[in-house]
Amino acid sequence: MEALEHKMDAPSKIGDRSTSDVVVRLRTLEGRDEWIYCHSDILVEKSKYFADRLSDNWPTCQILDSRNCVEVYCQELDFDHHVNVLRLFYVVIDGSVDDLWNGVKNALGILQVGIQLGCPQIVTACVNYLEAVPWEESEEEEILRIIPGMGSEVEPILARLQPVNLSAIRGIFISTLQFAMSSPPSLMNDLKSSAQEQLEYMVTEDDDSPLLIADADIKSEVKDCVGRLFSRFNSLLEVYLCEPAESVDEAGKMTLFQSYLADFSWACQLLSKLEIMRVFVNSWVDASDKIVAIMQSSPTVEMIGIKLKVVEVVAKVLESIGYGTVILPTTKRLHMVKIWLPFVRIIKPLIDSVMTSDDDSLEFKIDGELWQSLESTFVSIILALPSVNQAEILTEWLENEHIRYPDLTEAFEVWCYRSKVANRRLALIEGGHCAL
């Protein structure tokens, strides 16, 4: 008698044929057919679908031993998930056990079946699990494919993927910007590089619209950060100019100088996207004399990498000037040509010789198209100067031993043509005005 009472008091177990009063018959279109022995009181409590199927309002099919039978058809891919849901009916789901789901993919399958069978407890537990755990990229794509359209009860799963309001975007952009243009310890360089990459990504239009459309306030903040960056850089230049030439080559100072140049190179990319290169170009123009003076005072091979980085930044600045992105007065454009043309002319053969002798000696590798682009930019800037200034620059070029680079042949040919036809052109124009 005690054994019988103990058996009656023991919790029901799925698959226990001796106590089962209902069979769930899982079937697939491919012919799979599995009988799972269950208990009607548990099915009715845990699932609205089974509660309806086992109610008096729904005709049931009885099998040989008088058990009720409920047929459930499913896809082959979902078969195991249906079995798992039936097993979970017999588990206490109260949040005390977290390893019921065997990963995101399995939890997604169980969630889908739970919704189909009307199992609120299982659905809630799945949602809580999926909302909390990390996802692999493939799992995230699967969640985006499955979850939308499943109803408000699963919306918390997508919380991490929801668009952020503009105020939050602006806040994180400005905080990231300030860090990206700061001068943190070298141990944080990787973090800084990541911040710079994400800032550029946020304002880039690709398959998606930019995350942030920069308004006047954002642009003003960017300009302020660039101004502070140049202020620190100018302070470093003053230190260099006031110290002996050999002190410039000290490792710590070289690293700091190199860091500023890397920041400038990245800043040009960001400022170009925001269409505010003027603030950078003006600051670089003002600092150009000091930069060249420091570079010329440090002829050591160790400085080649830094000089190469200077060339990369100069190329971006001159490109903005040469193609009209930033409009400067004639005096400043002429000054930029006179100071940077000799620098580039001398540094290129030096860099070429070092790269030829030892490809691993340079910390920075140069883009093969940079020299060609820089040459074209010089030609463009020169041809926009007054003809008398063009003549002065071309005369110096023809007399220089480094005539091969930059090759100003195109500028020379255009100057010759313009100069030869100038009187006739202007005479025709003046004659036309007189006729009027």
SEDREN-29921 format. One record per atom (N, C-alpha, C, O, CB): y, x, z. Coordinates in steps of 0.2 Angstrom, whole numbers, plus 5000, padded with zeros to 4 digits. Glycine has a CB too. Layout:
<recs>
YXZ...
</recs>
This chain:
<recs>
499450045000500050005000500650045000501150034996500049955006500650105004501250145004501350184998501950184996501150195010500850194995500850234988501150184983501550204979500250254986501050124983501250074979502050064980502450054975500950004979502250054986502950044988503350104986503850104983503050034995503050164987503350224985503450224977504050254974503050294987502950204973503050204966503550154964503950164959502350184963503650094968504150044966504850074967505250054964503949984969504850114973505550134975505750194971506350214970505550154982505350234967505450294964505950274958505850224955504850324961506350314956506850304950506450304944505950344943507350354950506650264939506350254933506450314929506950354929506550194929505950334925505950394921505850374913505350334912505450444923506250394909506150384902505450404900505250464901506650414898505150364896504450384893503850364898503350374896504450454892504050334904503550324908503250254906503550204908503850314916502650254903502350194900502150144905502150084904501850214895501950174911501650134916502250084919502050034922501350174922502850104919503350064922503850034917504249994918503750104927503750054911504250034905504049954903503549934904504150074899504649924902504549854900504849844893504949784891504849804905505149894890505449894883505349954879505350014882506149874884505249944873505150004869505750004864505949954861504450004865506050064864506650074859506250114853506050174854507250114862506250084847505950104841506450144837506850104833505550054838506550204837506950244833506650254826506150284825507250314836507050234821506850234814507350264809507950254810506550164811507150304804507550324799507350304792506750284791507550404799507850304788507650284781507150334778506750314773508250284776507050394780506550444778505850424780505450464778506750514780505750374784505150354787504950384794504450364796504650384782505450414797505250434804505250374809505750334808505750494806504750374813504750314817504450334824503850364825504250264814504850334829504650354836504750304841505350274841505050424838504250294845504350244851504450274857504150324859503650204851505050254860505250284867505150224872505550174871505950314866504750244877504650194882505250194887505350244890504050204886505650134888506250134892506150074897505650044898506850124888506750064900506750014905507349964904507949994904506750034913507249904904507749854901508349854906508949854904507449784901508249864913508749854917509249914916509849914917508549864925509049974915509450034913509750024907510350044906508950094913509450004901509749994895510349944895510849954892509249974890510149894899510749834899511349864903511849844901510449774903511149904908511749934912512149984909512749984909511449964919511850024905512150084902512450064895512850104892511750144902512250014891512350004884512549934883512049894884511850034880513049924880513249854878512849834872512649774871513949844876512649874868512249864862511549834864511249784862512149924857511249874869510549854871510649794876510149744876510249904875511149784879511249724883511249664879510949604881511949724887511649664873511549614868510949604865510649544865512149624863510549654864509949644860509349624865508949584863509649714858509449634871508949614876509149544880508849524884508849664881509749514878509949454881509549394878509149404873510749444879509649334881509249274878509549254872509249214868509349224884510149274870510449254864510249294858510349274852511149254864509749344859509549384853508849384853508449394858509849454854508549364847507749354847507549424847507749474844507549324840507049434851506649504852505949504849505649454849506649524859505749564847505049564845504649594850504849644854505049614839504049564851503649594856503049624853502749604848503349534861502849684856502249714854501649694858501649654862502349794854501049734856500449714859500349704866500049654869499949764857500749744870500649744877501249704881501349714886500649814880501549664877502049614879502649644881503149614884501749574885502749704879503449734880503949714875503749704869503349814880504549704876505049694871505149754867505049814870505749674875505349744861505449804856506149794853506249744850504849804851506549854853507149854850507149904845507049964847507749864855507249884839507249934833507949964832508449924832506949904827508050024832508750054830508650104824508250154824508950094837508950094819508950134813509550184813510150164816509050084807509350244811509950294811509750344806509250344803509950334818510250384804510150444800509750494803509750504809510850474798509450534799508950584801509350634805509150664810508650624795510050654803510450704806510650674813510750724818511050714802510650614814510850584821510250564825510350544831511250524820509650584823509050564827509050594834508950554839508350574823509050654834509050694841509650664845509550664851509050764840510150654842510750624847510550564850510750544855511350624842510250514846510050454849509550464855509550434860509750404843509050514854508550524859508950554865508850534871508050574857509450594864509850624870510250564873510250574879510350674867510450524870510850464873510350424877510550404883511150424868509750414875509350374879509150414885509050384890508650354875509050474884508850524890509450514895509350514901508750594888510050524893510650524897510750454901511050454906511250534893510450404899510450334902510150344909510250314914510050284899509650394910509250404916509550464920509250484925508550424914510150484918510450544922511050514925511450474922510650604917511250534931511850514935512450564932512450624933511750524943512850524928513450564925514050544930514350494928513550534918514150584934514750574939515250634939515650644943514450564946515150684934515550744934515350804938515650854938516250724936514750794942514550844946514150894942514050954944514150814952513850874936513450924932513850924925513950874922512750894931513950994923514351004917513951024911514251034906514951054919513351044912512951074907512451024904511951034902512551134910512750964903512250904900512350904893511850874889512450844903512850944890512950924883512750974878512750964872513750924882512551034880512251094876512751104870512551114864511651074873513451114872513851134866514251074863514151024864513551174861514751104860515251054857514951014851515050954851515851094854514551044847514251004841513750954844513750894841513851054837513350964849512950914852513350864855513150804855512450944857513850874859514250824862514550784857514650724858514750864866514750804851515050764846514550714844514750654843515350804840513950734842513450694840513250634845513250574844512850724839513250654852513150604857513650564858513550504859513050644864514350584857514850544857514850484852515050424853515550584856514750504846514650454840514150404842514250344841514450494834513550424844513050374846513250334852513150274852512350414847513550364857513850324862514350274861514250214863514150374867514750284856515250234854514850174850514950124851515750264849514350194845513950154842513550104846513550044845513550184837513350134851512850094856513250064862512950024866512350134859513950074862514350044867514150074874513950034879514249964867514250134875514050164881514650194884514750254884513450224880515050164888515650184891515650244895516050294895516050134894515150244899515050304904514950374900515250424902514450294909514450364895514350424891514950444887515050504886513750414887515250394884515850414880516350444884516650494882516150344877516550424890517050454894516850524896517250564896517150414901516250534898515950604900516050644894516250704895515250594902515850624888515950664882516650684880516850744879515650634876517050634881517750644880518050694885518450744883518150584880517850694891518150744896517850814895518250854895517850714903517250814892516950884891517350914885517550964885516250874889517350874879517650904873518450914874518650964871517550854867518750874878519450894879519550954883520050984882519750834883519050974887519151034891518951094889519151154891518851014898518351094885518051164883518451194877518751154873517351154881518351264876518551294870518151274864517551264864518651374871518551274858518151264852518151324847518651364847518451204848517651334844517651384838518051344832518151284832516951394836518251384827518551364822518251304818518451254816518751414817517551324817517151274813517051204817517051154814516451304812517051214824516951154828517651114828517651054828516851174835518151154828518851114827518851074821519151014821519451164828518651104815518651064809518251004809518450954807518451114803517651014813517150954813517550904818517450844816516550984816517850924823518150874827518750834823518750774824518450904833519150874819519650844815519350794810519650744808520050894812518750804808518350764803518150704806518150644803517850804799517850704812517550654815517950604820517950544819516950674819518350634824518750604829519250554827519250494829519050654834519750574822520250524820519950454818519450454814520650554815520150404820519950334818519350314822519150254821519650344811519150344828518650324832518950284838518550254842518250384835519550274838519850234843520250274849520250334849519350194847520650234853521050264858520650294863520950344866521550214861520050274865519650304870519550374869519350414874519050264871519550404863519350474861519950514860519950574858518850474856520550484860521150514858521350584862521550624860521750474858521150584869521250644873520950704870521250754871521050634880520450694866520150754863520550794859520550854858519450734859521050754855521450784850522150804853522550824850521650734845522150804860522850824863523050894861523650904860522750814871522650944861522851004859523051014852523351074850522251054861522950974848523050974841523650934839523850934833522450954836523950894843524550854842525150894840525250944843524650804847525550864835526150894834526650904840526650854845526550864829526950954841527450964847528150944845528350954840527451044849528450914850529150894849529550954848529451004849529350854855530150934844530550984842530851034847530951094847531150954838531050994853531251034859530851094861531051144863531450984865530151074861529651124864529651184858529551234860529051094865529651164852529651214847530251264847530151324847529551184840530751234848531351274848531351324854531551384854532051234849531151294860531051334866530551394865530751454867530851294872530051384862529551434861529751484856529651544856528851414860530151464851530351504846530951554849530851614847530751464840531351524853531851564856531551614860531751674861532451524859531151594865530851644869530451694866530451754868530351604874530051674860529651724857530151774853530051834853529251694851530751744850531251794847531551844852531551904850531751744844531651824857531951864862531551924864531751984865532251834869530851904865530351954866530252004860530152064861529651924868530251974854530052014848530652064846530452114843529951964842531252044849531752094847531952134853532552164854532352054845531552134858531652174864531352244864531052254858531452144871531452284869531152354868530652364874530852394879531752404869530152324874529652334880529252394880529352434875529152274880528952414885528552474886528052474880527852424877528152484892527852534878527452544872526752514873526452494868527252624871526552504879525852464880525852394878525352364877525752474888526452364877526552304875526652294867526852244865527152264879526652344864526752344856526352294853526552264848526652414853525752294854525252244851525552174852525552134848524552244853525752154858525952084860526652074856526752024853526152084867527052124855527652124852527552104844527852064841528152184853527052144841526952134834526652064833526852034828526352194832526252044838525951974837526551924837526551874833525451964842527051934842527551884842527951884836528151834833528051904848528051944833528451954827528151914821528451884817528552024825527451924821527051894815527151814816527151784811526351914816527051794822527051714823527751684822527851634819526851704830528251724823528951704822529051694814529351644812529451754824528851744811528851734803528451684801528651644796528651804800527851674804527451614801527751544803527651504799526751624805528051544808528351474810528951454805528951394804528651484817529251504802529851484797529551484790530051484786530451524799528951504789528751514782528451444779528051414783528151564782528651434773528351374770527751394765527851434761528951334766527151374767526551384763526251314761526651274758526051434767525651304763525351244761525651184766525651124764524551244762525951204771526251164776527051174776527251234775525951164783527351134778528051144779528151184785527751194790528451074781528751224785528951264791528851234798529051174798529551304790528651264803528551234809529251214812529351174816528251274814529751264810530451254813530951264807530951314803530551304818531351214806531951224801532551244805532751214809532051154797532751304804533251344808533951304806534151304801533351414806534251284812534851254811535451304813535251364814534951184815536051284814536551334816536451364822536551424823537251294816536151324827536051354834535551404834535551454837535851294839534951394830534451444830534651504826534551554828533851404826535051494821535251554817535751594821535751654821535651534810536151554825536651594830536251634835536451694836537051544833535651604837535251644842534951704839534951754842534751594845534751694833534451754829534951804828534851864829534151734822535551784826536051834825536251874832536351934831536751804822536251834837536451874843535851924845536051974848536451814849535251904844534651954845534752014841534652064843534051914844534952004835534952064830535552104832535552164832535152034823536152074835536652104837536452154843536752204844537252064839536052124848535852164854535452214852535452274855535552114859534952204847534552254844534952314842534752374843534052224839535452304837535852354835536252384840536352444839536252324829536452354845536852384850536452434854536752494855537052334855535852424855535352474858535252534854535252584856534752444861535152514847535052564842535652614841535552674841534852534835536252584841536852624841536952674847537152724846537452574840536752644853536752684859536352744858536452804860536552644865535752734855535252794854535552844849535452904850534552764851535852814844536152854839536752904842536752964840536552814833537152874846537652914850537352974854537553024854538052864854536752954857536353004861536153064857536253124858535752974865535853044851535653094846536253144844536153204843535353064840536753104842537353144839537653194844537953244843537853094837537553174851537853214856537453274859537653314863538153174862536853274856536353324859536153374853536253364847535753284861535853434855535653484850535153454845534753404847535353544854535153474839534753454834533953454836533653404835534853494828533753504840533053514842532853454846532253444847532953574845533353424850533153374855532953314852532653274855533653364860533153304846533053244842532253234840532053184840533453244835531953294840531253294838530853284844530153284843531053364835531053274850530653264856530253194855530453144852531053254862529653204857529153144855529353074858529353024854528453164858529653074864529853014866530452984862530452924861530053014873530953024860531452994856531252974849531452924847532053044856530853014847530552994840530152934840530252884836530053054837529752914845529452854846529952794846529852744843528952854852530452804850530952754851531252734845531352684843531452774857531452794841531852784835531352744830531652704826532052854832530752764830530252734825530152664827530152624822529652774826530152644833530152574836530652534833530552474831530052574843531252564834531852524831531852514824531952454821532552564833531652564820531552554813531052504811531152464806531352624809530452504814529952454813530252384815530052334811529352464818530652374820530952314822531452294816531452234814531352314828531752334813532252324808531852294802532052254798532652384806531352334800530952314794530752244795530752204790530352364793530452224801530252154802530752104802530752054799529852154808531352124805531952084806532152064799532452004798532452114810532152104794532352094787531952034784532251994781532352154783531352034786530851984783531151914786531151864782530151994785531251914792531351854796532051824793532151774792531351864803532551874793533251854791533251834784533651784782533751914792532851864780532851834773532651764772532951724768532451884769532151754776531851684776532351634779532451574777531251674780532751654784533251614787533951614783534451584784533451634794533951654778534551664773535151684778535751664777534751604770535051734782535651764786535551844786535751874791535651734793535451874780535351944780536051974781536052034783535151964773536651944780537251974781537352004787537652064787537851914780537151974793537252004799536952074800537152124803537051964805536352074797535952144797536252194793536352254794535252134795536452174787536752214782537352254784537452314784536852184775537852204787538452234789538352284795538652334795538852174792537852274799537752314805537452384802537552434805537252284810536952374797536652434794537152484791537152544791536052414790537652444787538152484784538552524789538752584787538652434780538752494794539152524799538852584802539152634804539352474805538152584803537752634806537552684801537252734803537152604810537652674795537352724790537552794790537052834790537452694783538152804791538352874792538052914797537852974797539152884793537952884803537652914809536852924808536652974809537752864815536552874804535852884803535752934799535252974800535552814800536152944793536052994788536153064792535753114791536452994782536653064796536853134799536253154804536053214804537453124804535953104807535353124812534753144807534453194809535153064816534653114802534053124798534153194795533653234794533953074792534753214793534853274790534853334795534753394793535553274786534953324801534953374806534253384808534153434812535353354812533753344806533053354808532653364802532353314800532853294812532553424800532153434794531453444795531053454790532453494790531153444801530453454803530053404799530253344798530353454810529453424798528953384795528753324800528653274797528253424794528853334806528653274811529153224810528953164811528753304818529753234807530253184806530153144799530453094798530953204806529653164795529553134788529353064789529553024785528953174784528953044794528752974795529252934796529352874794528152974800529752954801530352914802530852914796531052854795530752954808530852964793531352964787531052914781531452874778531353034783530352914781530052864776530252794779530352744774529352874776530152784785530352714788531052694787531252634785530152704795531452744787532252734785532252714778532652664777532652794787531952744774531952724767531752654766532052614762531452774762531152634769530952564768531452514770531552464767530352554773531852524776532352484778532952484773533252434772532652504785533152544771533652554766533552504760533952474757533752624764532952514758532752474752532852404752533052364748531952484750532752374758532852304759533552284760533752234758532452274766533952334763534652314764534952324757535352274755534952374768534852374753535152384746534952324741535352304737534952454743534352304742534052244738534552184739534752144735533352234739534652174746535152114747535852124744536152074742535152104755536052184744536752194741536652194733537052164730536952264743536152224731536152234723536052174720536252164714535552284722535652124723535552064719535952004722535751944721534852044720536452014725536951964727536751924733537151874734537051924721536251934737536051894742536651904748536851854751535451924745536851964748537451974753538052004749537952054746537252024759538551974749539151994746539652044750539852024755539551934743539652104747540152154751540652174746540652174740539652214753541252194749541852224745541652284742541152324744542452234750541952304737541852364732541752424737541352464736542352374727542252434741542252494745541552504749541352564749542852494750541352454752540752454756540152474751539652504753540552394760540152434745539552444741539552514738539052554737539552394735540152544736540252614734539952664740539652714738540952624732540152644746540052694751539252694752538952744753540352664758538952634751538152634752537852674747537352714748537952564752538052674741537852714735537952784737537452824736538152694729538552804739538652874740538352904746538152964746539452884741538152864751537752894756537052894756536652944758538052864763536752844753536052834752535752864746535152884746535852764753536152864741535852894734535652964735535052984734536352884729536053004738535853074740535253084744534853124744536453114742535253044749534753044754534053024751533553064752534852994760534052974747533452954744533253014739532653024738533452884741533753034735533553084730533253144733532853184730534253104727533453164739533153224743532453214746532053254746533653254748532453154749531853134753531253124749530653134751532053074758531353094743530753074739530253144737529653134739530953044732530553194734530153254733529853284739529253304739530553304729530153274745529953304751529353264753528853294755530453304757529353194753528853154755528253164750527653164752529053074755528353164743527853174738527453244740526853244739528153174731527853294742527453354743527053354749526453384749528053414744527253324754526853314760526253274759525653284761527253284766526353214755525753174754525253204749524653194750526053104750525553244745525053284740524653334744524053344742525453314734524953374749524653424752524153394757523653424759525153474755524353344760523953314766524053234767524553214769524053354773523553194764523653124764523653094771523953044772523153094760523353134776523353104782523853134787523953114793522653124786524353164784524853194788525453144790525853154795525153254785525453094786526053044787525752984792525252954790526253014781526152964796525952914801526052844797525752794798526352914807526552844792526752784788526552804781526752854778527452764789526152754778526052764771526552724767526752664769525352744769526752744761527252714757526952664752526452684749527752764754527352614751527152564745527252594739527852624738527452494746526852604734526952634728527452604724527852634720526352634724527652544725528152504721528852514724529352494721528052434720528852544730529552544734530052594730530552574729529452574741529752654728530252694724530552664718531152664716529852764722530052624714530352594708530852544710531352534706529752564704530652504715531152444717531752474719532352444717530752404722531752524723532352564725532752584719533452584719532252614730532452614715532852644709533152584705533752594703532352674704532852524704533152474701533752444704534252424702532552414699533652444711534252414715534852464715535352434714533952414723534752524715535252574714535652554707536252554707535052644714535252554702535552534695535952474695536552474693534952534690535652424699536052354699536652364703537152334701535552304702536652394708537252404712537852444709538352434708537152444719537552504705538052544702538352504696538952514695537652604699538052464692538252434687538752374689539152354685537752404683538752354695539252304698539852334700540352304702538952264703539952404700540552444703541052444697540852444691540352514706541652464699542152474694541952534689541552574692542852494697542052534683541852584678542052654680541652694679542152564671542652664683542852734685542352754691542152814691543552734688542152714695541652734700540952744697540652794699541652684706540752704692540152724689540152784686539652824686540052664684540752804682540752874679540752924684540352974683541452874675541052924690540952974695540252984697540053034698541452954701539852924699539152924701538752954696538353004697538952854703538852934689538452964684538553034683538053074681538552914678539153054683539253124682538953174687538653224686540053144683538953144693538653184699537853184698537553234699538753154706537653124695536853124694536653174688536153204689536753054692537053174683536853214677536953294679536553334676537353204671537353304684537353374686536953394692536853454693538053394688536553354694536153364700535453384698535153364693536053304705535153434702534453454701533953404702533353414699534353514705534053354705533553294706533753234702533753184704533553274714533853254695534053204691533453154689533553094687534253234684532853174690532253134689532253074693531953014691531653174689532453074699532453014704533053014708533253064711531853014708533352954709533252904705533452904697533952934696533552834708533052884693533252884686533752834684533652774684532652874681534452854683534952814682535152804674535652784672535552834685534552814670534652814663534952744661535352734656534052824659534652694663534852624661535652614663535952584659534452574665535852634669536552624671536952664666537552644664536652644678536752724664537152774660537152744653537752744650536752844659536652714650536652674644537152614644537552614639535952654642537152574649537552524650538252544650538752514647537352474655538452594654539052624655539352644648539952634647539152674660538952684645539152704638539352654634539952654630538652754635538952604633539152544629539752504631540152494627538552494629539752494637540352454640541052494639541552464637540252444647540952564640541552604639541752604632542352604630541452674642541352614627541452614620541752554618542252554614540852634616541552494620541752434617542352404621542552344620541252384616542552434627542952404631543652394628543952334629543152454637543952434624544652424621544552364616545052324616544852484618544052364612543952314608543952244611544252194609543452324603543452244616543352184620544052154623544152094622542852194625544352204626544952184630545552164625545952114626545252234635545552194619546052184614545952114612546352074611546052234608545252094610545152024608545351974613545551924611544352024606545151994619545351944625546151934625546351874626545051964632546451994625547251984625547451954619547951914620547552054626547151964613547451934607547351854608547751814606547051954601546751834611546651764611547151734616547351674615545951754614547351764621547851744626548551734623548851684624547851784632548651784619549351784615549351724610549851684610549451844611548751714607548751654602548851584605549151544603548151654598548651584612548751524615549451514618549651464621548251524622
</recs>
